[in-house]
């Protein structure tokens, strides 16, 4: 689920792998922040979206315009 979502957002297999890895690292290190106000699946989804968007933003910063 996380990789497919990241791939849909990034449009690139390598970027999606990076985003999925970042999402799982964030989930592992921040599990204690889960407050239970939503389902765990919803929280994972949001973390994955944020990770993918951060990868996309990082890629856009480094693109050169001719």
MIVEX-509920 format. One record per residue (C-alpha): x, y, z. Coordinates in steps of 0.05 Angstrom, whole numbers, plus 32768, in hexadecimal, padded with zeros to 4 digits. Layout:
<recs>
XYZ;...
</recs>
This chain:
<recs>
800080008000;803780318013;806180247FD6;802680277FA6;801180697FC4;805780857FC0;805D806E7F78;801C80917F66;803480D27F85;807C80D17F6D;807280B17F2A;80B780917F2F;80C9804C7F49;810A80627F6C;80EA809F7F8C;80B080737FA3;80E180427FC3;8103807C7FE7;80C080997FFE;80A880558017;80E9804A803D;80E38090805C;809A8082806F;80AC80418092;80E6806180B7;80B7809980CD;8083806780E3;80B5803E810A;80D3807A812E;8092809E813C;80628066814E;805A80838194;803C80C28174;8001809B8159;7FC780B58182;7F918086816B;7F6380BD8152;7F62809A810F;7F6E805480F8;7FB6803C80F4;7FAD803380A8;7F98807C80A1;7FD5809380C8;80038067809F;7FE38083805F;7FEF80CB8076;803880BD8089;8042809D8044;802380D88020;804F81088046;808E80E08038;807E80DC7FED;807081277FEA;80B28135800C;80D7810B7FD8;80B3812F7FA0;80C481737FBE;810D815E7FC4;810F81487F7C;80F081887F64;812481B17F8A;815C81907F63;813F81927F1D;816281C17EED;813B81EF7EBF;815A81FC7E7B;
</recs>
